């Protein structure tokens, strides 16, 4: 009898609704996953499209895809084949599985875990999936080498051979790095294959490694022997590549292949190639023998051979044969290192000239070098940046990120100036104003720039401004018609332009001025799909919800100029100091970019860097308003740049296409000059014997700084070289002998056309003592008058700030030294230029202005002495009184000429005053 119990019927949701929810959830999940994968790609595509470099984007993406797919496919196939062979030839064991209740009640041990895994897992699919997953990790690690692939495929010849193997240097720059990467991948793939197959064999019991039993089946031995043979074959190729890597060795005497490398290391590598080939065939022979001994012997043969031939024998040969006659044996290899290092860094293009270091400066000489005198930099960047901040930042949210030195033709004269862009930093807004609207919609741009001459100052000791205030006011400087700065050196954050609300432009009294963006910068964001994309990319839902964004709105991203350039051309290395240029009323950033390599044969690596080849082949111009980026090729003879030009045909424009006015502002980059100067300290010695003994080693001058002793940095200066008709813009640095402070030379890089890029070193006579910067600093500190005045200022509540650089000024064949002195209130932040210290020969003076300091240096004592005598005789006769008045007039006119910088007029008036004084002296003697 069946008893049925019934109750209220359960309500089941409609099946279609449940299925719909599940499908929707799955689709949403898939969309989110794909968006996560594709958001970076889509944003990059939109950004590259907006700036006109879509071809660069697709070339880069294509190269990455090729590398990724090639590595992934190759690794997957190798791993899958080894896994399939391991599964195919592994032991087949049947395992009786009992249920948990049986062995629980029987008290027996649980079944073997390996047996469960072996019999329950779908091994073919597991092997395929595992191989693909491991290959995915390998491919992700190797995809960053896409540039090596492109340089290998599109390489151009260098045009010169290395002296050891007689191969074109382009082989080392482009092919060798690619071969090394392929070799490393093959080694990694073989090692992973061995581990992958071993795991399968272990699970199937072909490998036993326990405390009581250790064994391998013959199948494992055969498989391992095959892989070991392949590994030895790749190792033989690796030893073949190591022959070329001898050119990058460093034994402390020679950078590159040394005598030991050529006569012992190179034959040893050939022997190791032979031993590796023998080991490979021995391992493959073990496929038939299947014993432990043959692979072990092959392995020991390679390991012991490598230890002896690559380690012990070269070390003993170096110690007992080379060291006793090191110079004689290493001389040709030192000469190779010198020649190739000079070639790699263009040091062989430096023109060496003698510099007499005479003591013949006069007012006539100063007048002939007026452009040099008028551009001696008295404003250092640190005190001037403090002064700019105090006087011209106007509001707390404006910031002068950096000060730059450049030159302009202003009022018919070639002038060196310092300038800085007034950028906006929204993070400096008051805390209660740190809203999304303020940071991304209203406060979008900086405005204008500040410019001041390097020498002039006001009566209060403050800089004289050629450009100042907001909106920018030009007082002797270039006009700025578009002062807004959307792209600069400040840290990057996105902003929205062309929104429904006008942007904050600049403060105007109690109110603010507003403006709308009218340029072409930014990525269109008006469509809802793009708003969603960028909201996801920045993890910022306000981009979806804000009503300030219209159909015409654009989003500006990557506004930091260096990030902008690096995103377009990550293969270029950038100089640390982009600088502002004002041209035709607009503001631009100029960025120096380098092509570099670490594979130039036998070349000394740069100090603290991973390069041994560098060229300043590219100049980059970034529009501060629109964000457009233009790359200009400077050095058409650089093979690395020529290779990039083949890879990216539309990226590098010819230098002649740069606007004419911008071409006037290119300058030799400081980072490159510093690298070259550091290497030239040693590599100016071209004779191997002198280089080996370090007889003429140079170093950078010392100078006081940071409460201790610092190294002098290069500085830009306008000066006229000896024998040249006009002044030019230079980057220069003095040199002193190693462990000495007297100056021995100065190195200069020309920045003006048509001689841009030419380097000159002026060497002093070795028998003549020329004071170096540190010695002049010591003489300044020993001056009683100067030290007393500095002590007095410090006691009066002021802080004395010395200039960061003691400027060494070459004039004709003489050296003049100038350094500024600033005063700042103890609790203040406004440095004032109060004194100028000048030194020449044995004399050191400190005066209020540069003109007064030079006048004090070059007034002859014989001309000063008679001045007091006529003053005593003035009341005696009318002619003497008349002459005294005329002398006073001449003196006043001379002072006026001096203040105006008219050295010729000053000299004329001074000579006339001297003649009057001498005549009055004769009258006094006759009387």
Secondary structure, 3 states (H helix, E strand, C coil): CCCCCCCCCCCCCCHHHHHHHHHHHHHHHHHHHHHHHHHHHHHHHHHHHHHCCHHHHHHHHHHHHHHHHHHHHHHHHHHHHHHHHHHHHCCCCCCCCCCHHHHHHHCCCCCCHHHHHHHHCCHHHHHHHHHHHHHHHHHHHHHHHHHHHHHHHCCCCCCCECCCCCCEHHHHHHHHHHHHHHHHHHHHHHHHHHHHHHHHHHHCCCEEECCCCEEECHHHHHHHHHHHHHHHHHHHHHHHHHHHHHHHCECCCCECCCHHHHHHHHHHHHHHHHHHHHHHHHHHHHHHHCCHHHHHHHHHHHHHHHHHHHHHHHHHHHHHHHHHHHHHHHHHHHHHHHHHHHHHCCHHHCEEEEECCCCCCCHHHHHHCHHHHCCCCCCCHHHHHHHHHHHHCCCCCEEECCCEEEEEEECCEEEEEEEEEEEECHHHCCHHHCCHHHHHHHCCCEECEEEEEEEEECCCCCEEEEEECCCCEECCCCCCCCCEECCECCCCCCEEECCCCCEEEEEECCEEEEECCCCCCCEECCCHHHHHHHHHHHCCCHHHHCCCCCCCCEEECCCEHHHHHHHHCCCCEECCCCEEEEECCEEEEEEEEEEEECCCCCCCCCCCCCCCEEEEEEEEEEECCCCCEEEEECCCCCHHHHHHHHHCCCCEEEHHHCCHHHHCCCCCCHHHHHHHHHHHHHHCCCCHHHHHHCCCCEEECEEEECCEEEECCCEEEEECCCCCCCCEEEEEEEEEECCCCCEEEEEEEECCCCCCCCEEEEEECCCCCCCCHHHHHHHHHHCHHHHHHHHHHHHCCEEEEECCCCEEEEECCEEEEEEEEEEEECCCCCCEEEEEEEEECCEEEEECCHHHHHHHHHCCHHHHHCHHHHHHHCCCCHHHHHHHHHHHHHHHHHHHHHHHCCHHHHHHHHHHHHHHHHHHHHHHHHC
